[in-house]
């Protein structure tokens, strides 16, 4: 039995051609791909030609691509067109296709169109085990190793079926399943296609194991400019069991043949350590770049790091914690700016609706804090002292909430320990950090009220400051990529108030604002002076009480603002673009893990 997703399929056409397929169930629709169907489908094949239909060190003829879902046929056509010359179609299929989605196949016509093509072996038996036995026989006869190429939408349509086939291709075939009477026993290494020389080329190949969110786009674009092959792992957003998830990652590794995997904030690494174990077996290096507090991320991980790993952190103060978490290679790698996106405007209009004398962009942290505190459900005594604890923590140099409570509030520490499981404990620690940030931001912005500031953020600011429209203006949250680059240059003074999750590091705004050629006033962070020359490239306040005089000073001196902003932008272009960070990260990974 499988747990398929019943649906209706409808063609989505563009210029008379099939561009995508809309899948509908219970009046809810999703697409097989999206806007970039061809690119996303062909992305599964990146790097496959490096091991396809060629002899490897073990004597095998190479790999057998197994398409789990035929999609719109882009990957199928590319595989057949790219491999026909390297195989004998009269005796041996060059790829396998597993697809039992009749509504989709009726629209694409792919199975009927290729029914007589000996180069493609089609499988649609409803029993996943029968499909695995048939593919094992095909591999045994050719000495090849199967490489599953899983289209994410198919796993969502029928996870029981396609997930079982994906897992079996990585496990059962490699365990020596005997196929039929008198047939040879196939015993290839199920991960053979994932074992290849690392860092053999001039430029490293980078597989991104992360969602397409913060930092991912910047890194992919930077890699493109540096000539570094880079692609996303097709892990999707669906919930997968451990075996299906590992099979999907292994398929991407076999297809793309990366020199290392890169993730942000350890996204994609499971808490039980299953993926870390797989990467250790493969000796495939992992680079994990932290842009948030790793103590709030790794607290529940059993085995955070594989054997071949390097951790990069935006906060130098977090290096000791990462080393203590079992990572032998820890580096400080600050954030940076996407200077192709954050750049000066050609002209600014003082009457523009976004124009502001003084502005701040950021979350009030009100709803976030309340949500985490509710999840923690602390003892009444701990809850009653919560805001005092958070304020004290924000003003303390201590980075660990646990250590802070033990030393500064020993009378409450037993209530913290009584939170029990890691979920409630982590929720309470996060709530403390966010409440400390909320109070700090409120205190700083209260000092800016004489200048009628513009605050860009969530509705929680309306509760924080009740007199909106009289002393300040609120604008709704802005899209980071599409709107903020056009907002920063229109403010005479951009304010920065750093989150209390970092006691010495700098945040993204320190790079983005000057990249736009705009002027920034920021709070003092210990690591700031190593990035920008004080006074010449930065304007820094040490305490909220300094803000009114500092803002007043710079509002009255536009030439000085312009001089500092231009100097800071020159520094960003010279040292703090994402191209610089990726060049540093790639060099470190090669130095650590290249052999010979």
HELIX and SHEET records of a PDB file:
HELIX    1   1 UNK A   37  UNK A   42  1                                   6    
HELIX    2   2 UNK A   43  UNK A   45  5                                   3    
HELIX    3   3 UNK A   48  UNK A   50  5                                   3    
HELIX    4   4 UNK A   74  UNK A   83  1                                  10    
HELIX    5   5 UNK A   84  UNK A   86  5                                   3    
HELIX    6   6 UNK A  102  UNK A  108  1                                   7    
HELIX    7   7 UNK A  110  UNK A  113  1                                   4    
HELIX    8   8 UNK A  128  UNK A  142  1                                  15    
HELIX    9   9 UNK A  152  UNK A  157  1                                   6    
HELIX   10  10 UNK A  159  UNK A  170  1                                  12    
HELIX   11  11 UNK A  173  UNK A  175  5                                   3    
HELIX   12  12 UNK A  192  UNK A  194  5                                   3    
HELIX   13  13 UNK A  216  UNK A  226  1                                  11    
HELIX   14  14 UNK A  242  UNK A  256  1                                  15    
HELIX   15  15 UNK A  274  UNK A  282  1                                   9    
HELIX   16  16 UNK A  294  UNK A  296  5                                   3    
HELIX   17  17 UNK A  316  UNK A  318  5                                   3    
HELIX   18  18 UNK A  319  UNK A  324  1                                   6    
HELIX   19  19 UNK A  366  UNK A  376  1                                  11    
HELIX   20  20 UNK A  380  UNK A  384  1                                   5    
HELIX   21  21 UNK A  386  UNK A  395  1                                  10    
HELIX   22  22 UNK A  401  UNK A  408  1                                   8    
HELIX   23  23 UNK A  410  UNK A  417  1                                   8    
HELIX   24  24 UNK A  422  UNK A  447  1                                  26    
HELIX   25  25 UNK A  449  UNK A  451  5                                   3    
HELIX   26  26 UNK A  460  UNK A  464  1                                   5    
HELIX   27  27 UNK A  484  UNK A  487  1                                   4    
HELIX   28  28 UNK A  488  UNK A  490  5                                   3    
HELIX   29  29 UNK A  509  UNK A  515  1                                   7    
HELIX   30  30 UNK A  526  UNK A  528  5                                   3    
HELIX   31  31 UNK A  544  UNK A  546  5                                   3    
HELIX   32  32 UNK A  547  UNK A  555  1                                   9    
HELIX   33  33 UNK A  558  UNK A  575  1                                  18    
HELIX   34  34 UNK A  578  UNK A  593  1                                  16    
SHEET    1   A 3 UNK A   8  UNK A  14  0                                        
SHEET    2   A 3 UNK A  17  UNK A  25 -1                                        
SHEET    3   A 3 UNK A  28  UNK A  31 -1                                        
SHEET    1   B 4 UNK A 120  UNK A 123  0                                        
SHEET    2   B 4 UNK A  95  UNK A  98  1                                        
SHEET    3   B 4 UNK A  62  UNK A  68  1                                        
SHEET    4   B 4 UNK A 144  UNK A 150  1                                        
SHEET    1   C 6 UNK A 230  UNK A 232  0                                        
SHEET    2   C 6 UNK A 206  UNK A 208  1                                        
SHEET    3   C 6 UNK A 260  UNK A 264  1                                        
SHEET    4   C 6 UNK A 285  UNK A 290  1                                        
SHEET    5   C 6 UNK A 309  UNK A 313  1                                        
SHEET    6   C 6 UNK A 330  UNK A 332  1                                        
SHEET    1   D 6 UNK A 473  UNK A 475  0                                        
SHEET    2   D 6 UNK A 454  UNK A 456  1                                        
SHEET    3   D 6 UNK A 356  UNK A 361  1                                        
SHEET    4   D 6 UNK A 491  UNK A 496  1                                        
SHEET    5   D 6 UNK A 520  UNK A 523  1                                        
SHEET    6   D 6 UNK A 539  UNK A 541  1                                        
END                                                                             
